[in-house]
Amino acid sequence: MKSFQLIEKALQEQKGVLSPDGALMVKTGASTGRSTKERFVVKHPDMENEIHWGNINQPMAPEIAETFFAAAKKKLSENKTFQMQGYVGCYQVEVTSLSSWHVAFARNMFREEVIASLKDQVSDDLKIQIFHLPDVKPQDLGIDHMYEKAILLDPKNMQVVIMGTAYAGEIKKSAFTLCNFAMPKDDILPMHSSANCNLDGSNSSVLFGLSGTGKTTLSADPERHLIGDDEIVWSKNGLSNLEGGCYAKLINLCPNDEPEIFSAANKFGSVLENVYYDEDTRKIDFCDTRFTENTRGSYPITSLNKVFNQNKEANTPNSVVFLTADAFGALPAVARLDHWQTQYHFISGYTAKVAGTEIGVTEPQATFSACFGAPFMPRAASVYAKLLAEFVQQQNVPVWILNTGWVNGYGNGDRFPIPVSRQLLRLIQSGELNNVEMQKHPIFGFEVPVAIDGVDSKWLKLPEGDHVLALAKKFQQNCVDNPESFTEDIIDNGGPKLLN
């Protein structure tokens, strides 16, 4: 089925309604974000040492997993299903679902064509299969399971089963996770990041960050061409987009601050999740959080005006940026990292977990997510960090932290305005920020601009006080809690130093 046919089917089945501009508006019920405790990875004996097991990658025995896959496939075979086939990165992907609008979402998110130059670099011709039953609980299929949801990934057979959750993000993130498992063995770095560049692929830039830190907003720059907004691949040839669409956070979406995203999200073919709208006029209030703060919109990347050729790889990056939404007012607006600090902060992956991104999170919380995307990185963080460090060193790429959080801490001051963050990012990407006077941070050790022409000094104030020490201690405790991720060299040379 074509996307418009899938949308028509969803309307016929009263699974959603059209906005005044033609976007499909749907509700996902109780599941308005990713499920974490209900997510499992099949623990095959011959691949046991290739997965970083723990609370994120919870193991499930192959024989138990088989009951889920068998029951899901049987249920799908006995009912009307919807299906799409495409590509994620250099691999085939196939989604089979009981829900038409979820397949419309998948058509938005996955690629129609493979990137030939990237496919030539992988050793295996893999196919990812996703079996999707959003309204079916494991118990409905006679499975004795501790939860009413199940997200199960099999990295050996490259298969996924999703049960009991209608949150569409589970589809794309499951495919992304399997790509993250497969690609590093071919020396390809999959990244939870966005990226943009010039029209010809030059002066490319990678923006790492968890959901809510600004990857989508800042990469959709009207002066540059978007490579992708969430899942980027860095190979020996350059950068490319793993997916074919965007899955943007829509909370407080404003046409003045984010005109490209606002336009794309409101077009026919877009799927909007859990936005509030007036029942009579269907006018959307993007600031209303009564359903969730994690309102989302999926749309093909071609809905944006300035997009880099999706069938090519852009040049290797001229800059790498770690986005963080610091909730404590402890980090400066921008800072430059050296080789050791790059590894330390990449493995740390600090930010504030944004309300609504995960179920149960109601306000920003300090979190450390390895590689700025631990839930999607099934291998050990050191595998991805090693690849990043090699690429950065070989190609002499400067690395920066850009803080998109709160100047004096959440609830005590303003959040860095989007225009300010965008201006700082442009100065990074142009190389101008390399030439300003820097001061060494007394605790974190990275270089911080003293002043920047055209940027109000109130945004560049160097945070001081107990809250800075408190955050440094959190970084140090994260190293203690994850000893397998950090070497002594990385901690000693890249981590914060507490003052006596």
N, C-alpha and C positions, 0 to 999 in steps of 0.2 A: 504493500500500500504506500502511496505517496503521503507526504506530510499533511496536505490539506484533507485527504481522505481520512486519515487517522484523527484529525481534529474534528471533522464532521461526525465521525463515529462517536467520539467522546461527548459531543453536544447531544447527539441522539440518545445516548445512554445517560444523559444528565450528570455526567462526571465533571462538568465545568461549564462556564459561560464565557461569552466573548466580551471583552472590554469595548468601549466606544471606538477605539482605534484598531480593534480586531485581534488583540492578543487573547490567548486562551487562559482563563483564570481558574485555577483548581485549588482544592484543599487536600491536605495530606493527613488529616485526622490528628491523632495523638502524636504521631511521629513527624516532628517539624525540624529535625536535625539528624545527624548521623548517630546511629546506635553503636556504642562501644563495647559494652559488656556482653552483647549478644553476637559478637563477631569472632569467628574461629578460622583457623588455618589447618588444613589436613596435614598430619604429621607422618609423612612417609619415611620409613626407616632409612632409605638410601639418600634422603635429602635432609635428614634431621639436623645436620650441622650447618646447613645453608640458611636457616631461618633464625632470627633473633627472637627467641621465645620469651613470653612474659604476659603482662596484662593487656598489651596491644595485640600481640600475635598469640592468642590462646590456642593451645594444641587440641586437636580432635583426632582420635584414632581412625585410620582408613575404613575399618569395618563399620564403625558408627556413621561416618560421613556418607558411606555408600547408601545407607537407609534414607538419608535426606535427598540425595541425588536421584535415587530410584523412584522415590515417592513423588518428587517434584516433576520428573519427566513423565511419569504415568498420569499425573493430574493434568499436565499440559496437553498430553496426547488425547485426553478424553474431553477436552473443552475447546471452544473457539479461542484461538490465539492470534497474536499479532507479532510480526517478525521484521527485523531489519538486519542487513548485512553491510558492513563497511570496514573501516580500518581505524586502529588506534596506534599511532606511530607507524611502525613498519610491520605490524601484525594485523591479521584479519580479526574482526570481532563480529559476533552474531548474538543478537538479543531476541529471546522468545518470551513473550509476556502475555498475561491474561488481560492486560490493560492497554487500550489503544493510546491513551495520552502519554503513557510512559515510553512507548515506542516512538511517538512523535518527539519526545524529549531526547531519546537516544539518536534519532536522526539529526537533531540539532547539534548534538555534542560530538558525535564521531565523524570521522573523515569519510568522504566518498571515494577518494583516491589515495593510494599509497605514495610516499615520497621515495622515488626510485633510488636516489643516491644513498638514502638512509637504509633502505632494504638491502642494498648491496653489502652493507657492513655487518649484517647479523648472520649468524651461522645456522639458525634454525628457522624454518618456515612454520610459524606457530599460528594457531587459531584459538582465540578466546571465545568461550561460549558462556552466556549468562542466561540462567533460567529464573524467571522473575514471576513471583506469585504474591503481589502486594497485599491482598486481602485474605490470604490463606495462612493460618497458623500451623505450626508443626503438628499440634495436637489434632487438628482437623484431618490430618493424613495418617493418624494413628501412631505418630512418633512421640515417644516419651522423652520430653525435653524440658529443661528447667525454665525456659523462657518462651514467651508467645511470639517472639521474633527469632529469626536466624539468618545471619549473613555468613556464608561458608565459602572459603576460597581454597581451591585445590591447585597449587603451583606446579604440580607434576603434570596433571592432565589439562591445565589451563581452563578450568571450569569454575563457575560461580553459581550458587543458589541463593536467592533472596526471598525470604518469606516474612509475612506479617508486618511489613513496613512499606508505606506508600511514598516515603521521602525519596525523591528521584535521584538525589545525590549519591545514593548507595550504588547506583548502576555505574556511573562514571568513575567513582572512586575505586570500585572493585576492579574495573579494567585497568585503571592507572596502577594499582598496587601490583597486579600481575606483570605489567610492563616493567615496573621497578625491580621486580625479582629477576626478570629475564635479561634485561639490557646490560647490566654491569659486566657480565661474563664476556661480552664483546667489546669492552672498554668504551661503552657509551653511558653517559651520565644522564639519567632521567631526573628531573628537578621539579619540586613543588614551587613553581615560580611563574612569573610572567616575563615577557621580553618584547622589546620593540627596536626599531632600527630606522635608517633612512630608506628611501624608495628602492635603492639598488642593493640593499642588504648590508651596507656599510654602517660603521659606528653603532653596532648593536649593543644592547644593554640588558642584563638579566636582573630581575627583581625577585628575590626570595621573600617569602612571608606566609604566615598562617592566614586563614580566612579572617577578614576584617581588618587587616593591616594596610590595605590599599593596593594590592597587586593589580586588581582589575582597574580601579580608578586611575592610578598613576600611569599604568601602561597604555591606557586609552588616551594618548596625548594627541591633540589635533595637529601638532607640528611634526609628528613622527608616524611611522607605519607599524601597526601591531603585528607581532609574530604570533603571540598567543597570550592568554591572560591567566593561566593556572597550571599548565602542565607542559614544560618545555624540555626538549632533548638537546644535549650538548655532545656532539660527536667530533671526531678529528676534523671534519669538514666545516663545522659551524653549528648554528642553532636552527631548530625547527619546532613546529607545534605538534605535540602528541595528539591533540584532538582537533575537532573541526568546528567547535562552537565555544560559547562563553556561558558561564553559570554565575551570574553576578549577584552579589548581595544588593538588595533594593532598599533597605531601610534608609529613610531620609533622602531618597533619590531626588535630586533637584536638577531641572534642566539647565540652570545657570552654571552650576559647578561641574556637572557631568552630562553635557549635551549629547555626546555620542551614545553613551549607555542608555540615557533616557529615551532617545529616539529608537534605538534597536530593541529595547525591552517592550516598547509599545506597538511594534509592528505585527501584522498578521504573520502567524507562524511561530511567534514567541510563546513560551509557556511560562506563566507567572504562578508561583507557588505561595499560597497563604497570605496574599496581599489583601488588605481590607478595602472593600468598595461599597458604595451606596447601592442598596438593592434596587432602587428605582432608576437612578441615572447611570449606575455602574461606574461612576467616576471613582478613580482609585485615590486613596490617601496613603502615600508611601511612608508617611510618618507615623501611622497608626500601628501599634505593636500588640493589639489585643489577641492575635493568633500566635505570633512569635516575632522576635526581633530578627530572626533568620529568614526573612522573606527573600525569595530567590526568583531570578528570571533566566531562562535559557533561550538562546537564540543563536543562529548560525553566525560564525565570525564574519561572513560576507554581508551581514546586516550593518556592519560598521563601514564608515566611509574610507578610511585609510588603513588598508590591511596589506601586509607583505605577501607576496606570492606564496600561497600555501603548499605549492608543489615543489618548492625549493628549500635549500638550507641557506640562511643568512650567514654573513661572515662571523668569525669567532668574535666574542664580545670585547668591547673597549672598556667596559665597566661592569662590576658586579655589586649589587646593593642588597644588604640585609635589611628588610623592613621590620620594624618592631613597634607595637603600640604599647609603650611603657605606661603602666598604670600608676606608678609611684612618683613620677616627676623626678626620677633619679638619673636618667640618661639625657645627654645633650641632644640638640636637634639633629646634628650630623657629626660623624666622626670617621676618620680614615684608619683602616686596619693594616697591620703588617702581616707577614706570612704566618706567624704563629697565632696571632689574634684571629686571623681568618679561620683557621682550623678550629680554634677554641669556640668561637661564637657560632660557627656553622654546626658543630656538634651540640652546642648548648641549645640553640634555637629558641632563645628567650623572646617572649612577648606576653601580652595579657590576653588570655582566652576571652573572646568576645561573647557577650551574652547571646544565647540562642543558637550558637554554632553547634553545640552539643546539648543533648537533652539534659536538663537539670542545672545548667549554668544560667544563673539569673543576673549576674553582674560580672564585670571583668575580674579575672583572677590571674595571678602570676603563674606562668607555666613554662616549662622547658620541653620543647618538642624537637628531638634530634633531627637535623637536616631541614628544619622548618617544615616538617611534615612526617613525623614519626608514625602516625597511624597508617601511612601509605608506603612506608619503607620497610619491607619485610626482612631485608638483610641487616646485618650489623651496621650501625652508623659509620663505623670506621671504613667500610667498603666505599660508601659514597663520599666521605670526607677525603679519602686518599685520591679518588678520581678528581675531585674538585681542586685539591691542592696541586696535583700534577698539571691540570689544565691551566690554572692561574699562573703557576710558575713558568711553564713552558711558553706561555703567550704574554707574560708580563702584564697581567690585567689588574688594575687597582680595585680594591674592595672597600666598601663603605658600609656604615650603619646609618640608616635614615629613620629617625624616630617620628612616628605618626600618632603618638599617644598624647598624654596630657602634660602640659607644661609644669604645673605644680602638683600633679597627682590627681587621680580621678575624684571628682566631686569638689576639688579645691581650686580649680583653674580651667582655662580653656584648653580644648584639644587643638593641636596644630592645625590651622586652616588648610584646606586642600590647596589653595593657591600658593601658600608658603611652601608646603611640601613639594609641590610641582616645580616651583622656582628652584629650590635646592637640588632637586633631581636633575633639572636641565643644566645646572651649573656643573654637576658631576659628569653628566653625559657629554658636555661640551669640552670638558677638561679644564675649565676655568678654575674650579675649586682646588685643583692641584697646585695653584700658584698663589694662594692666599696665605697669610701668616697663620701658623698653627701653634697651639700650646699643648703640652702633654698632660693628659688627665692624671691627676695625682693618685687615683686608685685603679682605674681600669687600664691606664697606660696608653690608650689610643690617642691619636692626634685630633684636636678639636679646633675649628677655625676661631680666631680671635674676633674677627669682624669680616663681614662680607658686604661689598657695595650693593646697595639696592635692597638689602634685607634688614628689617627693623631689628635693632639690637635686643629688644625684649624677647625675641624668639631664639636668640643665641646665647642667652645667659647660661653659664656653667653651673649646673645644680650642685649644691653643697648641703652638708648636714647629715643627720643620723639616717635619713631615708636612703642616702647613697650607700652608706656602709651596710645597711640592712639588705639592699639588693645585692651588693657584692657577696655578702654571706650566703645569700640564696644561690648565687652562681657556684660558690665553693661547695655548698651542700649537695648541689646537683652532681658535681664531680664525685663526691663520696657515694652518692646513691647509684651512680652508673660507672663503676670503676673499669668495666670492660670497654668503655667508649673513649676514655681519655688516657693518653700516655703521660708519664711524668714530664716529659719535655714540653708537651702542649700545655699542661697546667702551669708549669714554672715560667714558660716564656710567653704564654698567651693570655693567662688568666689575671684577674684583679689581685692587687696587693693591698691588704688592710694596713692602715696606718697604726703605729704603736701609740 
